[in-house]
Amino acid sequence: MLLRFTKMHGLGNDFVVIDLISQRFNLQEKHVRLLADRRFGIGCDQLLVVETPRQPDVDFRYRIYNGDGGEVEQCGNGARCFAKFVRDKKLTGKNTIRVETAGGIIELRVKEDRQVEVNMGEPVLTAAEVPFTTEEVQANVYTIEVNGQHCEIGAVSMGNPHAVMLVDNVETADVATLGPAIESHSQFPQRVNAGFMQIVSRNEIKLRVFERAAGETLACGSGACAAVVSGIQRGLLDQRVTAHLRGGDLTIEWHGEGHPVMMTGPAANVFEGQIQI
């Protein structure tokens, strides 16, 4: 069959978006791998799927798949693209959209300047719930052994797990080696997204993220949220921070435990098409 799709990106983090409300298709892992393949398919960091909700108090179900076909809990850049997509396709006329994800319910708001604000929910800071295996219940900084060296990290879940490491310079950080080693570290039973954060000022960071099953991407929205949360916990950042990622900038705001993390940034269409499956 011919499957309609839209190619989108959020700060260079690119997605194939499939509407499974107006068209029917039995999406399987092999299809995800094909669509995500940059040589034999369309090519993307993640595949996003729009479905009807299972709960009465939300507008849509939002599903996220990595290129290897595995489903993941959350993607902040994808959430902004999701909001733009359902508005552009006239699947909703709302400016504020409640969306069901594998990591919980999030709220998306399309602003007048076409930027999208995402209520990412409260960060999870308890180690066991991240999940992160350690004897400590909750701490701002943990020490893990990576490739024979001791590394200090913050462990935060934004619906998906993140390990945040402070570096002096993101340009010279050994992301290629440390990223995959942290991602598959035995203390993260579901693997983890590895963030490398440089503090520029109390209101500004630079960030690179090595994502689970995707490698380093140009931007990671949930990673930016986790990094800012970790920086605030450590007393290094104020409540509103500009995060500079390789694909562009995000604004992250968090007022401390008990409050949600708010992320604001752009989303863009690249092209639309159909593919024979």
Solvent accessible surface area in square Angstrom, and as a share of the most:
residue,aa,sasa,rsa
1,M,97,0.43
2,L,96,0.48
3,L,0,0.00
4,R,114,0.42
5,F,19,0.08
6,T,3,0.02
7,K,20,0.09
8,M,0,0.00
9,H,62,0.28
10,G,0,0.00
11,L,15,0.07
12,G,23,0.22
13,N,0,0.00
14,D,18,0.09
15,F,0,0.00
16,V,0,0.00
17,V,0,0.00
18,I,0,0.00
19,D,15,0.08
20,L,33,0.17
21,I,60,0.31
22,S,69,0.45
23,Q,16,0.07
24,R,219,0.80
25,F,37,0.16
26,N,111,0.57
27,L,36,0.18
28,Q,79,0.35
29,E,101,0.45
30,K,115,0.49
31,H,22,0.10
32,V,1,0.01
33,R,110,0.40
34,L,66,0.33
35,L,0,0.00
36,A,9,0.07
37,D,52,0.27
38,R,138,0.50
39,R,212,0.77
40,F,165,0.69
41,G,25,0.24
42,I,32,0.16
43,G,1,0.01
44,C,8,0.05
45,D,24,0.12
46,Q,5,0.02
47,L,0,0.00
48,L,0,0.00
49,V,1,0.00
50,V,0,0.00
51,E,30,0.13
52,T,84,0.49
53,P,47,0.29
54,R,162,0.59
55,Q,73,0.33
56,P,142,0.89
57,D,82,0.43
58,V,12,0.07
59,D,34,0.18
60,F,10,0.04
61,R,43,0.16
62,Y,1,0.00
63,R,57,0.21
64,I,1,0.01
65,Y,26,0.10
66,N,6,0.03
67,G,26,0.25
68,D,70,0.36
69,G,2,0.02
70,G,29,0.28
71,E,72,0.32
72,V,20,0.12
73,E,37,0.17
74,Q,7,0.03
75,C,9,0.06
76,G,0,0.00
77,N,0,0.00
78,G,0,0.00
79,A,0,0.00
80,R,0,0.00
81,C,0,0.00
82,F,0,0.00
83,A,0,0.00
84,K,42,0.18
85,F,7,0.03
86,V,0,0.00
87,R,61,0.22
88,D,57,0.30
89,K,79,0.34
90,K,175,0.74
91,L,52,0.26
92,T,23,0.14
93,G,69,0.66
94,K,106,0.45
95,N,84,0.43
96,T,56,0.33
97,I,0,0.00
98,R,83,0.30
99,V,0,0.00
100,E,3,0.01
101,T,10,0.06
102,A,69,0.54
103,G,37,0.36
104,G,34,0.33
105,I,63,0.32
106,I,7,0.03
107,E,63,0.28
108,L,0,0.00
109,R,100,0.36
110,V,11,0.06
111,K,61,0.26
112,E,182,0.82
113,D,96,0.50
114,R,127,0.47
115,Q,58,0.26
116,V,2,0.01
117,E,31,0.14
118,V,0,0.00
119,N,38,0.20
120,M,8,0.04
121,G,23,0.23
122,E,103,0.46
123,P,16,0.10
124,V,48,0.28
125,L,14,0.07
126,T,39,0.23
127,A,2,0.02
128,A,80,0.62
129,E,115,0.52
130,V,4,0.02
131,P,26,0.16
132,F,5,0.02
133,T,84,0.49
134,T,45,0.26
135,E,180,0.81
136,E,89,0.40
137,V,116,0.66
138,Q,76,0.34
139,A,25,0.20
140,N,69,0.36
141,V,53,0.30
142,Y,5,0.02
143,T,79,0.46
144,I,3,0.01
145,E,103,0.46
146,V,3,0.02
147,N,95,0.49
148,G,67,0.64
149,Q,89,0.40
150,H,141,0.63
151,C,9,0.05
152,E,107,0.48
153,I,0,0.00
154,G,1,0.01
155,A,5,0.04
156,V,0,0.00
157,S,7,0.04
158,M,3,0.02
159,G,23,0.22
160,N,9,0.05
161,P,2,0.01
162,H,2,0.01
163,A,2,0.01
164,V,2,0.01
165,M,17,0.07
166,L,67,0.34
167,V,28,0.16
168,D,142,0.73
169,N,61,0.31
170,V,5,0.03
171,E,109,0.49
172,T,110,0.64
173,A,19,0.14
174,D,71,0.37
175,V,2,0.01
176,A,85,0.66
177,T,68,0.40
178,L,18,0.09
179,G,0,0.00
180,P,48,0.30
181,A,25,0.20
182,I,2,0.01
183,E,17,0.08
184,S,73,0.47
185,H,26,0.12
186,S,103,0.67
187,Q,48,0.22
188,F,5,0.02
189,P,89,0.56
190,Q,96,0.43
191,R,99,0.36
192,V,0,0.00
193,N,6,0.03
194,A,1,0.00
195,G,5,0.05
196,F,1,0.00
197,M,0,0.00
198,Q,34,0.15
199,I,56,0.28
200,V,67,0.38
201,S,51,0.33
202,R,116,0.42
203,N,75,0.38
204,E,55,0.25
205,I,0,0.00
206,K,81,0.34
207,L,3,0.01
208,R,26,0.10
209,V,3,0.02
210,F,31,0.13
211,E,13,0.06
212,R,19,0.07
213,A,34,0.26
214,A,36,0.28
215,G,18,0.18
216,E,64,0.29
217,T,11,0.07
218,L,89,0.44
219,A,1,0.01
220,C,6,0.03
221,G,0,0.00
222,S,1,0.01
223,G,3,0.03
224,A,0,0.00
225,C,0,0.00
226,A,0,0.00
227,A,0,0.00
228,V,0,0.00
229,V,0,0.00
230,S,0,0.00
231,G,0,0.00
232,I,34,0.17
233,Q,33,0.14
234,R,46,0.17
235,G,44,0.42
236,L,62,0.31
237,L,5,0.03
238,D,53,0.27
239,Q,89,0.40
240,R,140,0.51
241,V,1,0.01
242,T,46,0.27
243,A,0,0.00
244,H,49,0.22
245,L,16,0.08
246,R,120,0.44
247,G,31,0.30
248,G,24,0.23
249,D,70,0.36
250,L,2,0.01
251,T,34,0.20
252,I,0,0.00
253,E,43,0.19
254,W,4,0.02
255,H,90,0.40
256,G,19,0.18
257,E,119,0.54
258,G,54,0.52
259,H,88,0.39
260,P,47,0.29
261,V,0,0.00
262,M,49,0.22
263,M,0,0.00
264,T,23,0.14
265,G,1,0.01
266,P,45,0.28
267,A,18,0.14
268,A,34,0.26
269,N,71,0.36
270,V,78,0.45
271,F,97,0.40
272,E,100,0.45
273,G,27,0.26
274,Q,112,0.50
275,I,33,0.17
276,Q,120,0.53
277,I,49,0.25
